[in-house]
């Protein structure tokens, strides 16, 4: 039962909407959910502590990583045209246990999203009014534990419950509001980019230690927290760490796949929308990070600082308030569909599939159930506010997303080499054509007996996928995922690899040989000829590259401290 796969012909539980989304609407949806409040905080954190001006390269690497996963999502949306995200994809491909893990991973991710978005809003509001909230807390509630005095985000719980009332709006009305606030966000960020290039100072991309001395900074060592200056003050390792952190900025595009049933032509519009939205988001993040580091020297970007504060550096106070206003707009872009609706839908689907208690399916029906679920998840968010740091939650969210992306990529790789499943309708049709003779039907449709041989691994006798070739790909894909993980562990945690130590080099070479041989076995297996509007190119190399990059980023997240947004309060 742990590896039981969900039949494709089984009815999928999903929420039906009027089919009203064009390709442009899907692009707006993807951009609105991807360009969130993170752009106002991650750029300062990554540039100040991890990458410096080379943050633009970090966003490029993170964007390419998301694009690799996005291509796999685009193909899967054609093979399984249902709104199920990674949960449904893993269920129909690699089994029940992975679907259970993926579903809980997504639930935890949605709760984390709510906390991150609301706390970021509170941080901006506190900075906007001169940190009066945090200062008043220290003065008026000094008798409570320090964690309450240092963290004004307990107001975020109340704010979260209030903002979820937006769900009373109809879907059509909400989507109009969504597009309006997305447009406002893009216009404000466009203003940031143009302002950055107008007030740019190219010297900020080639700073030296003499600049640190002139700024009266004590630590000028190239090994210190300020870096060594130049475009890459923290070296290539800083770019890797920064890419892992910047990945959080690109995790919203998968919402496009949840709108398969609402698209006019999902087979064409979903792949186009994913690619176009990721391209737009990369250009926005690239431009904002470049403008920020051109305006402000990277060493002046303190942890917890926000993007609007950059305009105080050039004495553009009105611009500071304009950009701060965009942060509040982002709350309305993602707080409803990104949290309460999404988490209730995931619980509903898992409960209907009997992977959770069946009574939990009532969380999506009835006023009483909606109120109770809102209160419950508000309490969970409150616990996360007081007992977990924002840094840990950001890393947890990114790691969870990378795991989901890796599973989807693995599913695409496996499904591409599987024989076409015959659904119940086709079976009934074949039985009718054979005059109801079940024995004759089974004889005609049963595959010939196959035997595994060394020659068959590299020279299969069939030009179409067979059950044996499909099993070979399943085993080899699982083995490759394990080997790639071991290789990333060696590369990330074995410093002797770069110093010429023969032991780690030998281990790495051995793993590469095994990976190459296993990839060759998959390469020689016949692929499915099922016609699709979009297929991932370069299979199996591109999916394996995506898994490798995802695991590498997860390893870097374990090495980097991550954003410390709470300290800004």
C-alpha positions as CSV (number, residue, x, y, z in Angstrom):
1,X,0.0,0.0,0.0
2,X,2.9,2.4,0.5
3,X,3.7,2.3,-3.2
4,X,0.1,2.1,-4.3
5,X,-0.4,4.5,-7.2
6,X,-3.6,6.5,-7.8
7,X,-5.3,5.4,-11.0
8,X,-5.5,8.1,-13.6
9,X,-9.1,7.3,-14.4
10,X,-10.2,7.8,-10.8
11,X,-12.1,11.0,-10.2
12,X,-10.0,13.8,-8.8
13,X,-11.5,15.9,-6.0
14,X,-11.0,19.5,-7.0
15,X,-12.9,22.8,-6.8
16,X,-14.7,23.7,-10.0
17,X,-14.6,27.3,-11.3
18,X,-15.9,28.9,-14.5
19,X,-13.3,28.6,-17.2
20,X,-12.3,32.2,-17.5
21,X,-8.5,32.4,-17.4
22,X,-6.6,33.2,-20.6
23,X,-2.8,32.8,-21.0
24,X,-2.3,36.5,-19.9
25,X,-4.5,35.9,-16.8
26,X,-2.3,32.9,-15.9
27,X,0.8,35.0,-16.3
28,X,-0.6,37.7,-14.1
29,X,-1.5,35.0,-11.5
30,X,2.0,33.5,-11.6
31,X,3.7,36.9,-11.4
32,X,1.4,38.1,-8.6
33,X,2.2,35.0,-6.4
34,X,5.9,35.0,-7.2
35,X,6.8,38.7,-6.8
36,X,5.8,39.0,-3.2
37,X,7.0,40.7,0.0
38,X,10.3,38.8,-0.2
39,X,11.6,41.1,-2.8
40,X,11.6,43.9,-0.2
41,X,13.8,42.0,2.3
42,X,15.8,39.2,0.6
43,X,17.8,41.6,-1.6
44,X,19.1,43.5,1.5
45,X,19.9,40.4,3.4
46,X,21.7,38.5,0.6
47,X,23.6,41.5,-0.7
48,X,24.7,42.6,2.8
49,X,25.8,39.3,4.3
50,X,26.2,36.7,1.5
51,X,26.9,38.0,-2.0
52,X,27.3,41.7,-2.3
53,X,26.7,43.1,-5.8
54,X,26.9,39.6,-7.2
55,X,23.4,39.1,-5.9
56,X,22.3,39.6,-9.5
57,X,24.0,36.3,-10.3
58,X,22.3,34.7,-7.3
59,X,18.9,35.6,-8.7
60,X,20.0,34.3,-12.1
61,X,21.0,30.9,-10.6
62,X,17.8,30.7,-8.5
63,X,15.7,31.6,-11.5
64,X,17.2,29.0,-13.7
65,X,16.7,26.4,-11.0
66,X,13.0,27.3,-10.8
67,X,12.8,27.3,-14.6
68,X,14.0,23.7,-14.7
69,X,11.3,22.6,-12.3
70,X,8.8,24.8,-14.1
71,X,9.3,22.9,-17.4
72,X,8.6,19.7,-15.5
73,X,5.4,21.2,-14.1
74,X,4.4,22.3,-17.5
75,X,4.7,18.7,-19.0
76,X,3.0,17.2,-16.0
77,X,0.0,19.6,-16.3
78,X,-0.6,18.0,-19.8
79,X,-0.2,14.4,-18.6
80,X,-2.3,14.9,-15.5
81,X,-4.7,17.8,-16.3
82,X,-6.0,18.3,-12.7
83,X,-5.4,20.8,-10.0
84,X,-3.3,18.8,-7.5
85,X,0.2,20.3,-7.5
86,X,3.0,18.0,-6.4
87,X,0.7,16.0,-4.2
88,X,-1.4,14.5,-7.1
89,X,1.7,14.2,-9.4
90,X,3.6,12.0,-6.9
91,X,0.4,10.0,-6.0
92,X,-0.2,8.9,-9.6
93,X,3.5,8.3,-10.3
94,X,5.5,7.0,-7.4
95,X,3.0,6.0,-4.7
96,X,1.0,6.7,-1.6
97,X,3.7,7.2,0.9
98,X,5.4,10.0,-1.2
99,X,2.0,11.6,-1.7
100,X,1.4,11.6,2.0
101,X,4.8,13.2,2.7
102,X,4.3,15.8,-0.1
103,X,0.9,16.7,1.1
104,X,2.1,17.4,4.6
105,X,5.0,19.3,3.2
106,X,2.7,21.6,1.3
107,X,0.4,22.1,4.3
108,X,3.4,23.2,6.4
109,X,4.6,25.4,3.6
110,X,1.3,27.3,3.4
111,X,1.3,27.9,7.1
112,X,4.9,29.2,6.9
113,X,3.9,31.4,4.0
114,X,1.3,33.1,6.1
115,X,3.7,33.8,8.9
116,X,6.4,35.2,6.6
117,X,4.1,37.5,4.7
118,X,2.4,38.9,7.8
119,X,5.6,39.4,9.8
120,X,7.2,41.1,6.8
121,X,4.2,43.5,6.7
122,X,4.5,44.2,10.4
123,X,8.3,44.8,10.0
124,X,7.7,47.4,7.3
125,X,5.0,49.1,9.2
126,X,7.2,49.3,12.3
127,X,10.0,50.8,10.2
128,X,7.7,53.2,8.6
129,X,6.6,54.7,11.9
130,X,10.1,54.9,13.3
131,X,10.1,51.5,15.2
132,X,7.6,52.9,17.7
133,X,5.9,49.5,18.1
134,X,9.0,47.7,19.3
135,X,10.1,50.7,21.4
136,X,6.8,50.9,23.2
137,X,6.8,47.2,23.8
138,X,10.1,47.4,25.6
139,X,8.8,50.2,27.8
140,X,5.2,49.0,28.5
141,X,5.5,45.2,28.7
142,X,8.9,44.7,30.2
143,X,7.4,42.3,32.8
144,X,6.7,39.7,30.1
145,X,9.3,37.3,28.7
146,X,11.9,39.0,26.4
147,X,10.7,37.1,23.3
148,X,7.3,39.0,23.5
149,X,9.1,42.3,24.0
150,X,11.5,41.8,21.1
151,X,8.9,40.5,18.7
152,X,5.9,42.7,17.8
153,X,4.6,40.1,15.4
154,X,2.0,38.8,17.8
155,X,-0.1,41.5,16.2
156,X,0.4,39.5,13.0
157,X,-1.8,36.8,14.3
158,X,-4.7,39.2,14.7
159,X,-4.0,40.8,11.4
160,X,-4.0,37.4,9.7
161,X,-7.4,36.5,11.0
162,X,-8.7,39.9,9.9
163,X,-7.3,39.6,6.4
164,X,-8.8,36.1,5.8
165,X,-12.2,37.9,5.9
166,X,-11.4,38.8,2.3
167,X,-12.6,35.3,1.4
168,X,-16.1,36.7,1.6
169,X,-15.5,38.3,-1.7
170,X,-16.6,36.3,-4.7
171,X,-13.9,34.7,-6.9
172,X,-14.5,37.1,-9.8
173,X,-14.4,40.2,-7.5
174,X,-11.2,39.0,-5.8
175,X,-9.4,38.3,-9.1
176,X,-10.1,41.9,-10.2
177,X,-8.5,43.1,-6.9
178,X,-5.7,40.7,-7.4
179,X,-4.8,42.0,-10.9
180,X,-5.1,45.6,-9.7
181,X,-2.6,45.1,-6.8
182,X,-0.3,43.1,-8.9
183,X,-0.1,46.0,-11.4
184,X,0.6,48.4,-8.6
185,X,3.4,46.2,-7.3
186,X,5.0,45.9,-10.7
187,X,4.7,49.7,-11.3
188,X,6.4,50.5,-8.0
189,X,9.2,48.0,-8.5
190,X,9.7,49.4,-12.0
191,X,10.0,52.8,-10.3
192,X,12.7,51.3,-8.0
193,X,14.6,49.9,-11.0
194,X,14.5,53.2,-12.9
195,X,15.5,55.2,-9.8
196,X,18.4,52.9,-9.1
197,X,19.8,53.4,-12.6
198,X,19.3,57.1,-12.4
199,X,21.1,57.5,-9.1
200,X,23.5,54.7,-9.7
201,X,27.1,54.8,-8.5
202,X,29.2,52.1,-10.3
203,X,31.9,52.5,-7.6
204,X,29.5,50.5,-5.3
205,X,30.2,47.4,-7.5
206,X,34.0,47.7,-7.1
207,X,34.5,48.7,-3.5
208,X,37.9,48.1,-1.8
209,X,39.1,47.9,1.8
210,X,40.0,51.5,1.6
211,X,36.3,52.3,1.3
212,X,35.7,50.4,4.5
213,X,38.4,52.5,6.3
214,X,36.9,55.7,5.0
215,X,33.5,54.6,6.3
216,X,35.1,54.1,9.7
217,X,34.4,50.4,9.8
218,X,36.6,48.4,12.1
219,X,36.7,45.0,10.3
220,X,38.5,45.4,7.0
221,X,39.9,41.9,6.8
222,X,39.2,40.0,3.6
223,X,38.1,37.1,5.8
224,X,35.8,39.2,7.9
225,X,32.1,39.7,7.6
226,X,32.5,42.6,5.1
227,X,34.1,40.5,2.5
228,X,37.0,41.6,0.3
229,X,35.3,44.2,-1.9
230,X,34.7,44.2,-5.6
231,X,31.8,42.6,-7.4
232,X,32.1,39.3,-5.5
233,X,33.2,40.3,-2.0
234,X,32.3,36.9,-0.5
235,X,33.6,34.8,-3.4
236,X,31.9,32.0,-5.2
237,X,30.9,30.4,-2.0
238,X,28.9,33.6,-1.2
239,X,27.1,33.3,-4.5
240,X,26.1,29.7,-3.7
241,X,24.8,30.7,-0.3
242,X,23.0,33.7,-1.8
243,X,21.4,31.5,-4.5
244,X,20.0,29.2,-1.9
245,X,18.4,32.1,-0.1
246,X,17.2,33.8,-3.3
247,X,15.4,30.6,-4.3
248,X,12.6,31.5,-1.9
249,X,11.7,34.4,-4.2
250,X,10.7,32.0,-7.1
251,X,8.5,29.5,-5.3
252,X,5.1,31.0,-6.3
253,X,4.9,30.0,-10.0
254,X,3.4,26.6,-9.2
255,X,0.1,28.3,-8.4
256,X,-0.5,28.4,-12.2
257,X,-0.8,24.6,-12.3
258,X,-3.6,24.7,-9.7
259,X,-5.7,26.7,-12.2
260,X,-5.8,23.9,-14.9
261,X,-9.6,23.6,-14.7
262,X,-10.0,27.4,-15.1
263,X,-7.9,27.8,-18.2
264,X,-9.4,28.1,-21.6
265,X,-6.7,25.9,-23.2
266,X,-4.5,24.5,-20.4
267,X,-2.4,22.3,-22.7
268,X,-1.0,25.4,-24.3
269,X,-1.5,28.2,-21.8
270,X,-0.1,26.5,-18.7
271,X,3.4,25.9,-20.2
272,X,3.5,29.4,-21.7
273,X,2.4,31.1,-18.5
274,X,5.0,29.3,-16.4
275,X,7.9,30.2,-18.6
276,X,6.7,33.8,-19.2
277,X,5.9,34.5,-15.5
278,X,9.3,33.1,-14.4
279,X,11.1,35.3,-17.0
280,X,9.2,38.4,-15.8
281,X,9.9,37.6,-12.2
282,X,13.6,37.2,-12.9
283,X,13.8,40.5,-14.7
284,X,12.1,42.2,-11.8
285,X,14.4,40.6,-9.2
286,X,17.5,41.2,-11.3
287,X,16.6,44.9,-11.8
288,X,15.7,45.5,-8.1
289,X,18.8,43.9,-6.8
290,X,21.0,45.7,-9.2
291,X,19.4,49.0,-8.4
292,X,19.7,48.4,-4.7
293,X,23.4,47.6,-4.8
294,X,24.1,50.6,-7.1
295,X,22.4,53.0,-4.8
296,X,23.6,51.7,-1.4
297,X,27.1,50.1,-0.7
298,X,26.4,46.5,0.2
299,X,28.1,46.8,3.6
300,X,25.5,49.4,4.7
301,X,22.6,47.0,4.1
302,X,21.9,45.8,7.7
303,X,19.9,42.6,8.5
304,X,16.2,43.4,8.6
305,X,16.5,46.5,6.4
306,X,13.8,46.9,3.8
307,X,14.0,48.0,0.2
308,X,12.2,51.4,0.9
309,X,15.1,52.3,3.2
310,X,17.4,52.6,0.2
311,X,15.7,55.8,-0.8
312,X,16.6,57.3,2.6
313,X,20.2,56.9,1.6
314,X,19.7,59.2,-1.4
315,X,17.3,61.5,0.5
316,X,14.2,60.6,-1.6
317,X,11.8,60.5,1.3
318,X,8.6,60.6,-0.8
319,X,9.9,57.6,-2.7
320,X,10.4,55.8,0.6
321,X,6.7,56.0,1.4
322,X,5.6,55.1,-2.1
323,X,7.7,51.8,-2.1
324,X,6.5,51.0,1.4
325,X,3.0,51.3,0.2
326,X,3.7,48.5,-2.3
327,X,4.5,46.1,0.6
328,X,1.0,46.5,1.9
329,X,-0.4,45.8,-1.6
330,X,1.4,42.5,-1.6
331,X,-0.5,41.4,1.4
332,X,-3.8,41.4,-0.6
333,X,-2.1,39.6,-3.5
334,X,-1.3,36.4,-1.7
335,X,-2.8,36.2,1.8
336,X,-6.1,34.5,0.7
337,X,-5.2,32.2,-2.1
338,X,-1.7,31.6,-0.8
339,X,-2.8,30.5,2.7
340,X,-6.4,29.7,3.9
341,X,-7.9,28.5,0.6
342,X,-4.8,26.5,-0.4
343,X,-4.4,24.8,2.9
344,X,-8.0,23.9,3.2
345,X,-8.0,22.5,-0.4
346,X,-5.0,20.4,0.3
347,X,-6.5,18.9,3.5
348,X,-9.8,18.4,1.7
349,X,-8.0,16.4,-1.1
350,X,-6.0,14.3,1.2
351,X,-9.0,13.5,3.4
352,X,-11.1,12.5,0.3
353,X,-8.2,10.3,-0.8
354,X,-8.2,8.7,2.7
355,X,-4.7,9.9,3.5
356,X,-6.1,12.0,6.4
357,X,-9.1,11.5,8.6
358,X,-12.2,11.7,6.5
359,X,-13.9,14.2,8.8
360,X,-11.2,16.8,7.9
361,X,-12.9,17.1,4.5
362,X,-15.5,19.2,6.2
363,X,-13.0,22.1,6.7
364,X,-13.9,23.3,3.3
365,X,-17.7,23.2,3.8
366,X,-19.9,25.0,6.2
367,X,-19.5,28.3,8.0
368,X,-18.8,26.6,11.3
369,X,-16.0,24.5,9.8
370,X,-14.5,27.6,8.1
371,X,-14.4,29.6,11.3
372,X,-12.9,26.7,13.3
373,X,-10.2,26.0,10.7
374,X,-9.3,29.7,10.6
375,X,-9.0,29.9,14.4
376,X,-7.0,26.6,14.5
377,X,-4.5,27.7,11.8
378,X,-4.2,31.1,13.4
379,X,-3.2,29.4,16.7
380,X,-0.6,27.3,14.8
381,X,0.8,30.5,13.2
382,X,1.0,32.1,16.7
383,X,3.0,29.2,18.0
384,X,5.3,29.5,15.0
385,X,5.7,33.2,15.7
386,X,6.8,32.7,19.3
387,X,8.8,29.5,19.2
388,X,10.5,29.6,15.7
389,X,12.8,32.2,14.2
390,X,12.0,33.6,10.8
391,X,15.3,32.4,9.5
392,X,14.4,28.8,10.3
393,X,11.0,29.2,8.7
394,X,12.4,30.7,5.5
395,X,14.9,27.8,5.2
396,X,12.2,25.3,6.0
397,X,9.9,26.8,3.3
398,X,12.7,26.7,0.7
399,X,13.8,23.2,1.6
400,X,10.2,21.9,1.5
401,X,9.7,23.5,-1.9
402,X,13.0,22.1,-3.3
403,X,11.9,18.6,-2.1
404,X,8.5,19.0,-3.8
405,X,10.2,20.2,-7.0
406,X,12.6,17.3,-6.9
407,X,9.8,14.8,-6.5
408,X,7.9,16.3,-9.5
409,X,11.0,16.2,-11.6
410,X,11.6,12.6,-10.7
411,X,8.0,11.8,-11.5
412,X,8.3,13.4,-15.0
413,X,11.5,11.3,-15.6
414,X,9.7,8.1,-14.6
415,X,6.5,8.8,-16.4
416,X,8.2,9.6,-19.6
417,X,9.4,6.0,-19.9
418,X,6.2,4.2,-18.7
419,X,3.9,2.3,-21.0
420,X,0.6,4.0,-21.6
421,X,-2.0,3.2,-18.9
422,X,-5.2,1.7,-20.3
423,X,-8.2,3.2,-18.5
424,X,-11.5,1.6,-17.8
425,X,-13.2,3.1,-20.8
426,X,-10.6,1.6,-23.2
427,X,-10.9,-1.8,-21.5
428,X,-14.7,-1.8,-21.9
429,X,-14.3,-0.8,-25.6
430,X,-11.9,-3.6,-26.3
431,X,-14.1,-6.1,-24.5
432,X,-17.1,-5.0,-26.6
433,X,-15.1,-5.3,-29.8
434,X,-14.2,-8.8,-28.8
435,X,-17.8,-9.8,-28.3
436,X,-17.5,-9.9,-24.5
437,X,-14.9,-12.7,-24.7
438,X,-12.9,-11.8,-21.6
439,X,-10.3,-14.6,-22.1
440,X,-9.6,-13.5,-25.7
441,X,-9.3,-9.9,-24.6
442,X,-6.8,-10.7,-21.9
443,X,-4.8,-12.8,-24.4
444,X,-4.7,-10.0,-26.9
445,X,-3.8,-7.3,-24.5
446,X,-1.4,-9.1,-22.2
447,X,2.2,-8.2,-22.8
448,X,4.7,-10.9,-23.7
449,X,6.8,-12.2,-20.9
450,X,10.1,-10.3,-20.5
451,X,13.3,-11.3,-18.8
452,X,15.9,-8.9,-17.5
453,X,19.3,-9.3,-19.1
454,X,22.5,-7.2,-19.3
455,X,22.0,-6.8,-23.0
456,X,18.5,-5.6,-22.5
457,X,19.6,-2.8,-20.2
458,X,21.5,-1.1,-23.0
459,X,19.8,-2.6,-26.1
460,X,16.1,-3.1,-25.3
461,X,14.2,-5.1,-27.9
462,X,11.2,-2.9,-28.1
463,X,10.8,0.6,-29.5
464,X,7.9,1.3,-27.2
465,X,7.9,1.3,-23.4
466,X,7.1,-2.1,-21.8
467,X,6.4,-3.0,-18.1
468,X,10.0,-4.2,-17.8
469,X,11.5,-1.1,-19.2
470,X,9.3,1.0,-17.0
471,X,10.5,-0.9,-13.9
472,X,14.1,-0.4,-15.0
473,X,13.6,3.3,-15.3
474,X,11.9,3.4,-11.9
475,X,14.8,1.6,-10.2
476,X,17.5,3.6,-12.0
477,X,15.8,6.9,-11.3
478,X,15.6,6.1,-7.6
479,X,19.2,5.1,-7.6
480,X,20.2,8.3,-9.4
481,X,18.4,10.4,-6.8
482,X,20.4,8.7,-4.1
483,X,23.7,9.0,-5.9
484,X,23.1,12.7,-6.7
485,X,22.4,13.3,-3.0
486,X,25.6,11.6,-2.0
487,X,27.6,13.5,-4.6
488,X,26.1,16.8,-3.3
489,X,27.0,15.8,0.3
490,X,30.6,15.1,-0.8
491,X,30.9,18.4,-2.6
492,X,29.3,20.5,0.2
493,X,30.8,18.9,3.3
494,X,34.2,17.5,2.3
495,X,36.7,20.4,2.2
496,X,39.5,18.1,1.2
497,X,38.0,17.9,-2.3
498,X,39.4,21.3,-3.2
499,X,42.7,20.8,-1.5
500,X,43.7,17.8,-3.7
501,X,43.0,15.1,-1.1
502,X,42.8,11.8,-3.0
503,X,40.1,10.2,-0.8
504,X,37.3,12.7,-1.5
505,X,38.3,13.0,-5.1
506,X,38.2,9.2,-5.6
507,X,34.7,9.1,-3.9
508,X,33.5,11.9,-6.2
509,X,34.8,10.3,-9.3
510,X,33.3,6.9,-8.4
511,X,29.9,8.5,-7.8
512,X,30.2,10.3,-11.2
513,X,31.0,7.0,-12.9
514,X,28.0,5.3,-11.3
515,X,25.8,8.3,-12.2
516,X,26.9,8.3,-15.8
517,X,26.4,4.5,-16.2
518,X,22.9,4.6,-14.6
519,X,22.0,7.6,-16.8
520,X,23.1,5.7,-19.9
521,X,20.7,2.8,-18.9
522,X,17.8,5.2,-18.7
523,X,18.9,6.9,-22.0
524,X,18.6,3.7,-23.9
525,X,15.1,2.8,-22.7
526,X,12.2,3.6,-25.1
527,X,10.2,6.7,-24.3
528,X,6.5,7.1,-24.4
529,X,5.0,8.3,-27.7
530,X,2.0,9.9,-26.1
531,X,1.4,13.2,-27.8
532,X,1.7,16.3,-25.6
533,X,1.6,20.0,-26.3
534,X,4.8,20.4,-24.3
535,X,7.6,18.0,-23.4
536,X,10.7,18.7,-21.3
537,X,13.7,18.7,-23.7
538,X,16.9,16.8,-23.0
539,X,15.3,13.9,-21.0
540,X,16.9,12.4,-18.9
541,X,19.7,14.9,-18.6
542,X,17.7,18.0,-17.9
543,X,15.6,16.4,-15.1
544,X,18.7,15.0,-13.5
545,X,20.4,18.4,-13.7
546,X,17.3,19.9,-12.0
547,X,17.5,17.3,-9.1
548,X,21.2,17.9,-8.7
549,X,20.8,21.7,-8.5
550,X,17.9,21.4,-6.1
551,X,19.9,19.1,-3.7
552,X,22.9,21.4,-4.0
553,X,20.8,24.4,-2.9
554,X,19.5,22.4,0.0
555,X,23.0,21.6,1.1
556,X,23.9,25.3,0.9
557,X,20.9,26.2,3.1
558,X,22.3,24.1,5.9
559,X,25.6,26.1,5.7
560,X,24.2,29.6,5.5
561,X,22.5,31.5,8.4
562,X,19.8,32.9,6.2
563,X,17.8,36.2,6.5
564,X,17.5,37.7,10.0
565,X,14.5,39.8,9.4
566,X,13.3,39.8,13.0
567,X,16.4,41.8,14.1
568,X,15.1,44.8,12.1
569,X,12.4,45.2,14.7
